[in-house]
Amino acid sequence: QVQPVESGGGLVQAGDSLKLSCAVSGRGISTRVGAWFRQAPGKEREFVAAINWSGDNALYSDSVRGRFTISKDDVNDRVDLQMNNLIPEDTAVYYCAVREPFTAISEIHTDYNYWGQGTTVTVSS
């Protein structure tokens, strides 16, 4: 069973940086797409970033492009999200998600098979 576990959330000020990490246990991620989604209070879950299984292509939502960077560590089975220049609108619970092996990169949350429990990021103004 593949199980993502997120860490790294916290309370920061606007303009700060934070790095989220997702440790994936159970099966290796070298052949899997990894992604981050987030859900703000009272809002639906939204796509943030995804990286393809080979690690050489990434997608970002318009709201985070240029500020966030997703990366994949196949040796340690991690998917990380570096978040810079945080703004209050980034406040949300952030979820890590992983697809089955050799599938395409996707922004659609229903394409992802395995989800973590989430880590909370709060950005104060």
Salt bridges, closest charged atoms under 4 A:
GLU46 OE2 - ARG38 NE 2.58
ASP62 OD1 - ARG65 NH1 2.70
ASP73 OD2 - ARG78 NH1 3.94
ASP74 OD1 - LYS72 NZ 2.73
ASP80 OD2 - LYS19 NZ 3.84
ASP80 OD2 - ARG78 NH2 2.82
ASP90 OD1 - ARG38 NH1 2.89
ASP90 OD2 - ARG67 NH1 2.73
GLU100 OE1 - ARG32 NH1 3.46
